Amino acid sequence: MFKENILEYRKKKTIEKKHRFEAVYLKNKFLAEWASNILELNHNNKVQYLNKTLSLLNEKDKNNLIIKKIEKDFSNNNIKISFDEIELKSKDFQIKAHIVVQNRVKQNI
């Protein structure tokens, strides 16, 4: 019984970790898409921008790196959107991403 509980607990934690990563990935994808639209990138450049931005997910302090990258890209293009505004948008997308992940989980149950 004890061993079964441990296995069930580990399985649950693994699934939760997977859902957290998926939500973080989606949040950053939404944020990168938002930024690419503001930067008015064409389709090919938009795809490259998304890939480059999402590649930062493997770095430490990934959220700030992505926000700083977007802030720098905006600044280089004379777009006046601050770090704080981008961070607020990131939080909005985090909520959206969690809802999407929760709905996927509910559909798979």
C-alpha positions as CSV (number, residue, x, y, z in Angstrom):
1,M,0.0,0.0,0.0
2,F,2.8,2.4,1.0
3,K,4.7,1.7,-2.2
4,E,1.6,2.3,-4.3
5,N,1.0,5.6,-2.7
6,I,4.6,6.7,-3.4
7,L,4.2,5.7,-7.0
8,E,0.9,7.5,-7.4
9,Y,2.4,10.6,-5.7
10,R,5.4,10.6,-8.1
11,K,3.1,10.1,-11.1
12,K,0.9,13.1,-10.0
13,K,4.0,15.3,-9.5
14,T,5.4,14.4,-12.9
15,I,2.1,15.3,-14.5
16,E,1.9,18.6,-12.6
17,K,5.4,19.5,-13.6
18,K,4.6,18.8,-17.3
19,H,1.5,21.0,-17.1
20,R,3.5,23.8,-15.5
21,F,6.1,23.7,-18.2
22,E,3.4,23.6,-20.9
23,A,1.8,26.7,-19.3
24,V,5.1,28.5,-19.2
25,Y,5.8,27.6,-22.8
26,L,2.4,28.8,-23.9
27,K,2.7,32.1,-22.0
28,N,6.0,32.8,-23.7
29,K,4.6,31.9,-27.1
30,F,1.7,34.2,-26.6
31,L,4.1,37.0,-25.4
32,A,6.4,36.5,-28.4
33,E,3.4,36.5,-30.8
34,W,2.2,39.7,-29.3
35,A,5.6,41.3,-29.6
36,S,6.0,40.1,-33.2
37,N,2.7,41.7,-34.1
38,I,3.7,45.0,-32.5
39,L,7.0,44.8,-34.4
40,E,5.0,44.2,-37.6
41,L,7.0,41.3,-38.7
42,N,6.1,39.4,-41.8
43,H,5.3,35.7,-41.6
44,N,8.8,34.3,-42.1
45,N,10.4,36.9,-39.7
46,K,7.6,36.2,-37.2
47,V,8.4,32.4,-37.2
48,Q,12.1,33.1,-36.7
49,Y,11.3,35.6,-33.9
50,L,9.1,33.1,-32.1
51,N,11.8,30.4,-32.4
52,K,14.5,32.7,-31.2
53,T,12.5,34.0,-28.3
54,L,11.2,30.6,-27.2
55,S,14.8,29.2,-27.3
56,L,15.4,31.4,-24.2
57,L,13.3,29.0,-22.2
58,N,16.3,26.8,-21.6
59,E,18.2,29.7,-19.9
60,K,18.1,30.5,-16.2
61,D,15.8,33.4,-15.1
62,K,14.0,32.7,-18.4
63,N,11.1,35.0,-17.8
64,N,13.2,38.1,-17.4
65,L,15.4,37.1,-20.3
66,I,12.4,37.0,-22.6
67,I,11.0,40.2,-21.3
68,K,14.4,42.0,-21.6
69,K,14.8,40.6,-25.2
70,I,11.4,42.0,-26.2
71,E,12.1,45.3,-24.4
72,K,15.4,45.6,-26.3
73,D,13.6,44.7,-29.6
74,F,11.0,47.4,-29.0
75,S,13.7,49.9,-28.0
76,N,15.7,49.2,-31.2
77,N,12.5,49.8,-33.2
78,N,11.6,53.0,-31.4
79,I,8.5,51.4,-29.8
80,K,7.8,53.0,-26.4
81,I,6.7,50.0,-24.3
82,S,8.5,49.6,-21.0
83,F,9.7,46.5,-19.2
84,D,6.9,46.9,-16.7
85,E,4.3,47.0,-19.4
86,I,5.7,43.9,-21.0
87,E,5.9,42.1,-17.7
88,L,2.2,43.0,-17.1
89,K,1.3,41.6,-20.5
90,S,3.3,38.5,-19.6
91,K,1.2,38.0,-16.4
92,D,-2.0,38.3,-18.5
93,F,-0.7,35.7,-20.9
94,Q,0.2,33.5,-17.9
95,I,-3.4,33.5,-16.8
96,K,-4.5,32.7,-20.4
97,A,-2.0,29.8,-20.6
98,H,-3.1,28.3,-17.4
99,I,-6.7,28.3,-18.5
100,V,-5.7,26.7,-21.8
101,V,-3.8,24.0,-20.0
102,Q,-6.6,23.4,-17.5
103,N,-9.1,23.0,-20.3
104,R,-6.8,20.5,-22.1
105,V,-6.5,18.5,-18.9
106,K,-10.3,18.5,-18.5
107,Q,-10.8,17.3,-22.1
108,N,-8.4,14.4,-21.5
109,I,-10.1,13.2,-18.3
